[in-house]
Amino acid sequence: MNNIWGIILAAGSGTRLAEAVGGERKQYLEYKAAPLFWHCARTFSRVAAIDGLVFVFPPDDTPSMEKRLKQYFKAEDLGVKWTVVPGGARRQDSVRNALSGLPAKCEGVLVHDSARPFVSARIITNLIDALREGAQGVVPAIPVTDTVKRVDGSTVTETLNRAELAAVQTPQAFDARILREAHDRADTEGWEVTDDASMVERLAPVTVIRGEAANIKITVPEDLKRLKETKTPTPCVGWGYDVHRFGGDNDRPFVLGGVPIPGGPTIVAHSDGDVLLHALADAILGTFGGGDIGSHFPDTNPKFKNADSAVLLREVLIMAEQAGTRIVHVDLTVITQVPRLAPHAAQIAKNICRLLGLEPHQVNFKATTEEKLGFTGEKKGIKAVASVTGLREM
């Protein structure tokens, strides 16, 4: 799937919060010297797969906000195309207006509420990955931890099974064609919904991926405390190292950094043998004292036989997120005599950026040899080292 755009909804009235902020619309509230919608735009722009953004503002504010955005983009070029459209009376009307602002060649759409300024590039990347794997709609969700009851006035009528419930967040990602069709149907048939997935669910299956607890929505006065937090994150560093022997009778492809390398040697390994992602995962675990991948994904467990290391890396990233750690830079080195990696270096670095939701300047990849010394020089195996820098909320 190519040509993917984000829709940033900033047209709401914010009535539940208005009194606490002197009547100002919540999407214009500032956090770290920038309005909430601009924080969302920054995060979306860090994902290489995002081609452009559609901003949706209240109709009366649209001209002034377009001028304001021109100033923001002039001061801080995010490297994406953008446009502005006026919102509608309801959320679904605003999204429908935004769809009209997308280019005809747009294939994927992510719809996001600007009142969620803490969305991460990682969750956006995971949503896009799910779309590219064939999902027509994808939503992030977190487990419901409170007991939920159905009530009629002041009387409980039913206690719902918490195991079957999830709290859905934004962004929500869709095949552009199915989202347009859903909005057309909603308009002609009079559907009233609170999110876009509710429409698409009537036409196609919607996939659920893990959301993030930090991705809260600024809704009530108590949420304003999050915008006033000035806690300085603590830098943390992790280091990872991994080795794999060449050989074995398996027919799995040689994979490095999630990239298949044609003509590479076979690897002796329990999983897919991606030595680079294994070293990277260990380094990420090191940033928050998370142990090593062997303790989380032991080779004694048949579940991880031939496992895709990119999937394991995603699990490690979730652990880091839950520990309050944000990855800001990685430096990677592969040591091997064969195969020659220079022709694949750019692709490997690009894929690492995609997997981590980082920009090119945050990922450094190198390949070297040991001048025919040691087991790598004798073409008996390959090794990788990784250094990861993170910022952790202590």
ZALUMSE-72887 format. One record per residue (C-alpha): residue in three letters; x, y, z. Coordinates in pm, whole numbers, plus 50000, padded with zeros to 5 digits. Example, Ala and Ser with C-alpha at 12.3 -4.5 7.8 and 13.67 -1.06 7.14 Angstrom:
2
<code=Ala&u=51230&v=49550&w=50780>
<code=Ser&u=51367&v=49894&w=50714>
% end
This chain:
394
<code=Met&u=50000&v=50000&w=50000>
<code=Asn&u=50139&v=50336&w=49892>
<code=Asn&u=50040&v=50701&w=49935>
<code=Ile&u=49922&v=50708&w=50294>
<code=Trp&u=49780&v=51022&w=50454>
<code=Gly&u=49689&v=51122&w=50806>
<code=Ile&u=49378&v=51317&w=50902>
<code=Ile&u=49420&v=51530&w=51215>
<code=Leu&u=49082&v=51623&w=51357>
<code=Ala&u=49089&v=51958&w=51537>
<code=Ala&u=48732&v=52078&w=51477>
<code=Gly&u=48567&v=51975&w=51804>
<code=Ser&u=48411&v=52213&w=52052>
<code=Gly&u=48562&v=52057&w=52366>
<code=Thr&u=48261&v=52145&w=52579>
<code=Arg&u=48364&v=51918&w=52870>
<code=Leu&u=48687&v=52112&w=52906>
<code=Ala&u=48584&v=52462&w=52799>
<code=Glu&u=48509&v=52606&w=53144>
<code=Ala&u=48842&v=52489&w=53288>
<code=Val&u=49042&v=52659&w=53010>
<code=Gly&u=48849&v=52982&w=52982>
<code=Gly&u=48654&v=52878&w=52674>
<code=Glu&u=48959&v=52800&w=52459>
<code=Arg&u=48923&v=52501&w=52227>
<code=Lys&u=49131&v=52214&w=52362>
<code=Gln&u=49303&v=52145&w=52029>
<code=Tyr&u=49462&v=52491&w=52058>
<code=Leu&u=49592&v=52431&w=52410>
<code=Glu&u=49969&v=52437&w=52426>
<code=Tyr&u=50205&v=52171&w=52551>
<code=Lys&u=50576&v=52247&w=52550>
<code=Ala&u=50518&v=52570&w=52353>
<code=Ala&u=50315&v=52413&w=52071>
<code=Pro&u=49941&v=52342&w=52025>
<code=Leu&u=49819&v=51985&w=52058>
<code=Phe&u=49747&v=51945&w=51686>
<code=Trp&u=50106&v=52040&w=51600>
<code=His&u=50244&v=51775&w=51836>
<code=Cys&u=50031&v=51521&w=51645>
<code=Ala&u=50161&v=51653&w=51313>
<code=Arg&u=50521&v=51623&w=51428>
<code=Thr&u=50473&v=51262&w=51529>
<code=Phe&u=50298&v=51164&w=51205>
<code=Ser&u=50574&v=51329&w=51001>
<code=Arg&u=50839&v=51116&w=51174>
<code=Val&u=50691&v=50807&w=51008>
<code=Ala&u=50847&v=50768&w=50664>
<code=Ala&u=50534&v=50604&w=50519>
<code=Ile&u=50320&v=50915&w=50577>
<code=Asp&u=50294&v=51121&w=50256>
<code=Gly&u=50071&v=51402&w=50376>
<code=Leu&u=49834&v=51543&w=50636>
<code=Val&u=49484&v=51689&w=50625>
<code=Phe&u=49407&v=51928&w=50912>
<code=Val&u=49041&v=51979&w=51003>
<code=Phe&u=48947&v=52296&w=51194>
<code=Pro&u=48618&v=52465&w=51287>
<code=Pro&u=48484&v=52646&w=50977>
<code=Asp&u=48519&v=52992&w=51136>
<code=Asp&u=48881&v=52919&w=51230>
<code=Thr&u=48993&v=52758&w=50904>
<code=Pro&u=49137&v=53070&w=50731>
<code=Ser&u=49330&v=53184&w=51038>
<code=Met&u=49453&v=52832&w=51118>
<code=Glu&u=49575&v=52785&w=50762>
<code=Lys&u=49785&v=53101&w=50801>
<code=Arg&u=49909&v=52974&w=51136>
<code=Leu&u=50006&v=52640&w=50985>
<code=Lys&u=50203&v=52814&w=50710>
<code=Gln&u=50404&v=52983&w=50984>
<code=Tyr&u=50459&v=52654&w=51165>
<code=Phe&u=50572&v=52473&w=50851>
<code=Lys&u=50801&v=52762&w=50758>
<code=Ala&u=50966&v=52750&w=51099>
<code=Glu&u=50974&v=52370&w=51118>
<code=Asp&u=50950&v=52190&w=50784>
<code=Leu&u=50803&v=51847&w=50859>
<code=Gly&u=50871&v=51720&w=50508>
<code=Val&u=50512&v=51621&w=50427>
<code=Lys&u=50241&v=51764&w=50203>
<code=Trp&u=49948&v=51922&w=50386>
<code=Thr&u=49612&v=52084&w=50338>
<code=Val&u=49333&v=52231&w=50552>
<code=Val&u=48958&v=52166&w=50532>
<code=Pro&u=48668&v=52297&w=50741>
<code=Gly&u=48502&v=52064&w=50989>
<code=Gly&u=48137&v=51967&w=51006>
<code=Ala&u=47863&v=51959&w=51266>
<code=Arg&u=47958&v=51607&w=51379>
<code=Arg&u=48287&v=51422&w=51399>
<code=Gln&u=48186&v=51198&w=51109>
<code=Asp&u=48105&v=51506&w=50901>
<code=Ser&u=48454&v=51640&w=50968>
<code=Val&u=48612&v=51314&w=50856>
<code=Arg&u=48396&v=51311&w=50543>
<code=Asn&u=48513&v=51664&w=50461>
<code=Ala&u=48873&v=51553&w=50516>
<code=Leu&u=48832&v=51261&w=50277>
<code=Ser&u=48743&v=51510&w=50005>
<code=Gly&u=49078&v=51678&w=50066>
<code=Leu&u=49280&v=51363&w=50000>
<code=Pro&u=49450&v=51307&w=49663>
<code=Ala&u=49278&v=51058&w=49432>
<code=Lys&u=49582&v=50827&w=49447>
<code=Cys&u=49567&v=50799&w=49829>
<code=Glu&u=49541&v=50431&w=49927>
<code=Gly&u=49561&v=50444&w=50306>
<code=Val&u=49419&v=50683&w=50567>
<code=Leu&u=49488&v=50727&w=50938>
<code=Val&u=49226&v=50928&w=51130>
<code=His&u=49351&v=51086&w=51452>
<code=Asp&u=49203&v=51308&w=51723>
<code=Ser&u=49425&v=51608&w=51793>
<code=Ala&u=49328&v=51574&w=52161>
<code=Arg&u=49568&v=51276&w=52175>
<code=Pro&u=49901&v=51463&w=52157>
<code=Phe&u=50105&v=51179&w=52308>
<code=Val&u=50058&v=50936&w=52019>
<code=Ser&u=50384&v=50764&w=51926>
<code=Ala&u=50544&v=50709&w=51586>
<code=Arg&u=50562&v=50342&w=51677>
<code=Ile&u=50185&v=50296&w=51698>
<code=Ile&u=50143&v=50475&w=51364>
<code=Thr&u=50401&v=50244&w=51208>
<code=Asn&u=50230&v=49935&w=51349>
<code=Leu&u=49894&v=50047&w=51208>
<code=Ile&u=50045&v=50099&w=50864>
<code=Asp&u=50218&v=49761&w=50879>
<code=Ala&u=49881&v=49597&w=50948>
<code=Leu&u=49726&v=49775&w=50649>
<code=Arg&u=50010&v=49660&w=50427>
<code=Glu&u=49955&v=49305&w=50548>
<code=Gly&u=49599&v=49319&w=50412>
<code=Ala&u=49378&v=49462&w=50687>
<code=Gln&u=49102&v=49694&w=50564>
<code=Gly&u=49065&v=49863&w=50900>
<code=Val&u=49293&v=49867&w=51206>
<code=Val&u=49240&v=50019&w=51550>
<code=Pro&u=49471&v=50041&w=51853>
<code=Ala&u=49314&v=49930&w=52180>
<code=Ile&u=49414&v=49875&w=52541>
<code=Pro&u=49256&v=49629&w=52787>
<code=Val&u=48977&v=49753&w=53011>
<code=Thr&u=49094&v=49723&w=53372>
<code=Asp&u=48784&v=49854&w=53550>
<code=Thr&u=48470&v=49647&w=53594>
<code=Val&u=48213&v=49777&w=53343>
<code=Lys&u=47841&v=49765&w=53413>
<code=Arg&u=47538&v=49847&w=53204>
<code=Val&u=47303&v=50080&w=53392>
<code=Asp&u=46950&v=50209&w=53355>
<code=Gly&u=46929&v=50536&w=53544>
<code=Ser&u=47067&v=50452&w=53888>
<code=Thr&u=47020&v=50075&w=53860>
<code=Val&u=47274&v=49820&w=53739>
<code=Thr&u=47120&v=49592&w=53477>
<code=Glu&u=47424&v=49389&w=53373>
<code=Thr&u=47793&v=49335&w=53445>
<code=Leu&u=47988&v=49299&w=53123>
<code=Asn&u=48267&v=49047&w=53069>
<code=Arg&u=48583&v=49254&w=53096>
<code=Ala&u=48783&v=48997&w=52900>
<code=Glu&u=48577&v=49079&w=52592>
<code=Leu&u=48616&v=49456&w=52622>
<code=Ala&u=48883&v=49695&w=52499>
<code=Ala&u=48920&v=50073&w=52501>
<code=Val&u=48981&v=50186&w=52145>
<code=Gln&u=49209&v=50480&w=52066>
<code=Thr&u=49314&v=50679&w=51763>
<code=Pro&u=49478&v=50687&w=51513>
<code=Gln&u=49252&v=50443&w=51330>
<code=Ala&u=49384&v=50320&w=50996>
<code=Phe&u=49185&v=50220&w=50690>
<code=Asp&u=49205&v=50128&w=50328>
<code=Ala&u=49098&v=50459&w=50172>
<code=Arg&u=48844&v=50292&w=49944>
<code=Ile&u=48657&v=50115&w=50226>
<code=Leu&u=48658&v=50429&w=50445>
<code=Arg&u=48508&v=50638&w=50165>
<code=Glu&u=48245&v=50371&w=50103>
<code=Ala&u=48161&v=50357&w=50475>
<code=His&u=48112&v=50733&w=50494>
<code=Asp&u=47895&v=50731&w=50181>
<code=Arg&u=47677&v=50462&w=50338>
<code=Ala&u=47662&v=50646&w=50670>
<code=Asp&u=47551&v=50960&w=50491>
<code=Thr&u=47278&v=50796&w=50282>
<code=Glu&u=47152&v=50558&w=50553>
<code=Gly&u=47174&v=50795&w=50849>
<code=Trp&u=47429&v=50612&w=51064>
<code=Glu&u=47529&v=50794&w=51384>
<code=Val&u=47871&v=50682&w=51510>
<code=Thr&u=48142&v=50797&w=51748>
<code=Asp&u=48440&v=50670&w=51549>
<code=Asp&u=48524&v=50560&w=51196>
<code=Ala&u=48578&v=50196&w=51288>
<code=Ser&u=48210&v=50177&w=51386>
<code=Met&u=48123&v=50247&w=51022>
<code=Val&u=48380&v=50020&w=50864>
<code=Glu&u=48280&v=49732&w=51096>
<code=Arg&u=47951&v=49713&w=50905>
<code=Leu&u=48133&v=49654&w=50577>
<code=Ala&u=48452&v=49465&w=50660>
<code=Pro&u=48647&v=49311&w=50951>
<code=Val&u=48843&v=49557&w=51165>
<code=Thr&u=49173&v=49437&w=51311>
<code=Val&u=49283&v=49527&w=51664>
<code=Ile&u=49645&v=49595&w=51759>
<code=Arg&u=49789&v=49682&w=52097>
<code=Gly&u=49742&v=50048&w=52189>
<code=Glu&u=49945&v=50252&w=52434>
<code=Ala&u=49845&v=50364&w=52782>
<code=Ala&u=50029&v=50692&w=52727>
<code=Asn&u=49809&v=50773&w=52428>
<code=Ile&u=49543&v=50944&w=52640>
<code=Lys&u=49276&v=51182&w=52515>
<code=Ile&u=49261&v=51526&w=52675>
<code=Thr&u=48890&v=51532&w=52762>
<code=Val&u=48818&v=51647&w=53118>
<code=Pro&u=48986&v=51907&w=53345>
<code=Glu&u=49183&v=51636&w=53529>
<code=Asp&u=49363&v=51556&w=53202>
<code=Leu&u=49513&v=51905&w=53193>
<code=Lys&u=49767&v=51791&w=53452>
<code=Arg&u=49938&v=51592&w=53177>
<code=Leu&u=49995&v=51913&w=52981>
<code=Lys&u=50161&v=52077&w=53282>
<code=Glu&u=50408&v=51800&w=53353>
<code=Thr&u=50764&v=51924&w=53316>
<code=Lys&u=50948&v=51612&w=53426>
<code=Thr&u=51282&v=51583&w=53248>
<code=Pro&u=51341&v=51233&w=53106>
<code=Thr&u=51660&v=51055&w=53205>
<code=Pro&u=51898&v=50939&w=52928>
<code=Cys&u=51963&v=50564&w=52925>
<code=Val&u=52186&v=50342&w=52713>
<code=Gly&u=52166&v=49974&w=52622>
<code=Trp&u=52420&v=49752&w=52449>
<code=Gly&u=52347&v=49429&w=52263>
<code=Tyr&u=52559&v=49154&w=52107>
<code=Asp&u=52463&v=48843&w=51914>
<code=Val&u=52635&v=48568&w=51716>
<code=His&u=52511&v=48299&w=51479>
<code=Arg&u=52694&v=48015&w=51309>
<code=Phe&u=52669&v=47953&w=50937>
<code=Gly&u=52550&v=47612&w=50827>
<code=Gly&u=52266&v=47378&w=50900>
<code=Asp&u=52029&v=47207&w=50663>
<code=Asn&u=51746&v=47459&w=50685>
<code=Asp&u=51617&v=47640&w=50380>
<code=Arg&u=51527&v=47967&w=50551>
<code=Pro&u=51651&v=48283&w=50374>
<code=Phe&u=51939&v=48487&w=50513>
<code=Val&u=51777&v=48788&w=50684>
<code=Leu&u=51950&v=49090&w=50833>
<code=Gly&u=51765&v=49378&w=50993>
<code=Gly&u=51443&v=49229&w=50860>
<code=Val&u=51574&v=49243&w=50502>
<code=Pro&u=51624&v=48919&w=50302>
<code=Ile&u=51974&v=48910&w=50150>
<code=Pro&u=51981&v=48702&w=49827>
<code=Gly&u=52261&v=48449&w=49807>
<code=Gly&u=52345&v=48470&w=50175>
<code=Pro&u=52457&v=48168&w=50379>
<code=Thr&u=52219&v=47958&w=50585>
<code=Ile&u=52208&v=48028&w=50959>
<code=Val&u=52197&v=47788&w=51253>
<code=Ala&u=51925&v=47936&w=51474>
<code=His&u=51602&v=47858&w=51657>
<code=Ser&u=51422&v=48164&w=51522>
<code=Asp&u=51482&v=48320&w=51180>
<code=Gly&u=51846&v=48388&w=51272>
<code=Asp&u=51839&v=48767&w=51224>
<code=Val&u=52152&v=48845&w=51421>
<code=Leu&u=52110&v=49222&w=51384>
<code=Leu&u=51755&v=49238&w=51521>
<code=His&u=51857&v=49008&w=51806>
<code=Ala&u=52142&v=49241&w=51908>
<code=Leu&u=51910&v=49541&w=51869>
<code=Ala&u=51640&v=49381&w=52086>
<code=Asp&u=51894&v=49304&w=52359>
<code=Ala&u=52020&v=49663&w=52350>
<code=Ile&u=51665&v=49800&w=52384>
<code=Leu&u=51604&v=49570&w=52680>
<code=Gly&u=51921&v=49709&w=52831>
<code=Thr&u=51785&v=50064&w=52833>
<code=Phe&u=51532&v=49977&w=53103>
<code=Gly&u=51686&v=49675&w=53277>
<code=Gly&u=51469&v=49430&w=53085>
<code=Gly&u=51709&v=49135&w=53078>
<code=Asp&u=51782&v=48968&w=52744>
<code=Ile&u=51579&v=48818&w=52460>
<code=Gly&u=51672&v=48467&w=52567>
<code=Ser&u=51475&v=48509&w=52888>
<code=His&u=51170&v=48648&w=52707>
<code=Phe&u=51178&v=48423&w=52399>
<code=Pro&u=51369&v=48106&w=52501>
<code=Asp&u=51487&v=47864&w=52232>
<code=Thr&u=51336&v=47583&w=52441>
<code=Asn&u=50988&v=47710&w=52355>
<code=Pro&u=50857&v=47567&w=52026>
<code=Lys&u=50641&v=47879&w=51989>
<code=Phe&u=50950&v=48069&w=51879>
<code=Lys&u=51072&v=47811&w=51628>
<code=Asn&u=51148&v=48003&w=51305>
<code=Ala&u=50990&v=48312&w=51465>
<code=Asp&u=51006&v=48639&w=51274>
<code=Ser&u=51254&v=48852&w=51467>
<code=Ala&u=51068&v=49168&w=51366>
<code=Val&u=50768&v=49038&w=51562>
<code=Leu&u=50988&v=48971&w=51864>
<code=Leu&u=51136&v=49320&w=51831>
<code=Arg&u=50787&v=49470&w=51841>
<code=Glu&u=50721&v=49288&w=52167>
<code=Val&u=51043&v=49430&w=52311>
<code=Leu&u=50940&v=49780&w=52199>
<code=Ile&u=50610&v=49737&w=52380>
<code=Met&u=50801&v=49642&w=52696>
<code=Ala&u=51014&v=49955&w=52657>
<code=Glu&u=50705&v=50169&w=52612>
<code=Gln&u=50547&v=50021&w=52923>
<code=Ala&u=50867&v=50096&w=53115>
<code=Gly&u=50845&v=50461&w=53007>
<code=Thr&u=51140&v=50441&w=52768>
<code=Arg&u=51146&v=50617&w=52431>
<code=Ile&u=51417&v=50514&w=52184>
<code=Val&u=51588&v=50815&w=52027>
<code=His&u=51899&v=50673&w=51855>
<code=Val&u=52054&v=50340&w=51754>
<code=Asp&u=52404&v=50261&w=51627>
<code=Leu&u=52444&v=49917&w=51470>
<code=Thr&u=52743&v=49720&w=51341>
<code=Val&u=52749&v=49382&w=51167>
<code=Ile&u=53080&v=49193&w=51150>
<code=Thr&u=53104&v=48929&w=50879>
<code=Gln&u=53325&v=48822&w=50590>
<code=Val&u=53029&v=48711&w=50380>
<code=Pro&u=52802&v=48817&w=50229>
<code=Arg&u=52903&v=49164&w=50113>
<code=Leu&u=52659&v=49400&w=50281>
<code=Ala&u=52742&v=49739&w=50127>
<code=Pro&u=52478&v=49702&w=49851>
<code=His&u=52212&v=49636&w=50116>
<code=Ala&u=52313&v=49890&w=50382>
<code=Ala&u=52068&v=50162&w=50283>
<code=Gln&u=51775&v=49920&w=50270>
<code=Ile&u=51864&v=49772&w=50609>
<code=Ala&u=51889&v=50117&w=50769>
<code=Lys&u=51556&v=50221&w=50614>
<code=Asn&u=51386&v=49910&w=50749>
<code=Ile&u=51526&v=49966&w=51098>
<code=Cys&u=51379&v=50318&w=51083>
<code=Arg&u=51044&v=50167&w=50990>
<code=Leu&u=51052&v=49907&w=51265>
<code=Leu&u=51145&v=50159&w=51534>
<code=Gly&u=50945&v=50455&w=51404>
<code=Leu&u=51263&v=50664&w=51384>
<code=Glu&u=51403&v=50912&w=51133>
<code=Pro&u=51714&v=50837&w=50920>
<code=His&u=51934&v=51064&w=51133>
<code=Gln&u=51842&v=50851&w=51437>
<code=Val&u=51965&v=50522&w=51289>
<code=Asn&u=52325&v=50443&w=51195>
<code=Phe&u=52416&v=50111&w=51030>
<code=Lys&u=52765&v=49986&w=50953>
<code=Ala&u=52914&v=49662&w=50822>
<code=Thr&u=53275&v=49556&w=50857>
<code=Thr&u=53503&v=49251&w=50852>
<code=Glu&u=53773&v=49123&w=51088>
<code=Glu&u=54030&v=49106&w=50810>
<code=Lys&u=53987&v=48728&w=50777>
<code=Leu&u=54066&v=48677&w=51146>
<code=Gly&u=53859&v=48472&w=51390>
<code=Phe&u=53542&v=48278&w=51316>
<code=Thr&u=53389&v=48557&w=51107>
<code=Gly&u=53708&v=48585&w=50903>
<code=Glu&u=53699&v=48211&w=50845>
<code=Lys&u=53340&v=48245&w=50721>
<code=Lys&u=53204&v=48032&w=51004>
<code=Gly&u=52955&v=48284&w=51133>
<code=Ile&u=52832&v=48638&w=51176>
<code=Lys&u=52800&v=48875&w=51470>
<code=Ala&u=52632&v=49206&w=51542>
<code=Val&u=52656&v=49473&w=51808>
<code=Ala&u=52403&v=49742&w=51888>
<code=Ser&u=52409&v=50056&w=52099>
<code=Val&u=52072&v=50214&w=52181>
<code=Thr&u=52009&v=50551&w=52341>
<code=Gly&u=51675&v=50614&w=52508>
<code=Leu&u=51496&v=50868&w=52723>
<code=Arg&u=51316&v=50730&w=53025>
<code=Glu&u=51049&v=50886&w=53242>
<code=Met&u=51169&v=50801&w=53593>
% end
